[in-house]
């Protein structure tokens, strides 16, 4: 898209507003001017690479290991996952401490939910209770 904008403005002589409308209906002339300025000053068509910000604590392979922990034992809690991560110096060698929020964020990014596990009374699913529920629905 950026190369097309540059082509329309510099080669074909369109105005910045016309080039913006031709390439993308909601591309403003200010955005087109920024693209042209970057091309003229730095001879750069693509966007600047992302830089700065915090470095990710876990690699993709380590995140997969955390997800596998949950898949093996879905009764595991975030605290137990944290303890296993800190204790495992083979797969998580550079990690000395990690917060529960970070582990929760990793699992949420992998579309996993950590629901609270609770025990269900056995008699809730007995034949007598099922019959009573069936009769209640029929009334």
Buried (B, 14 or more C-beta within 10 A) or exposed (E): EBEEBBEBBEEEEBEBBBBBBBBBEEBEBEBBBBBBEBBEEEEEEEEEEEEEEEEEBBEEEBBEBBBEBBEEEEEBEBEEBBEBBEEBEEEBEEBEEBEEEBBBEBBEEEEBEBEEEEEEEEEEEEEEEEEEEEEEEEE
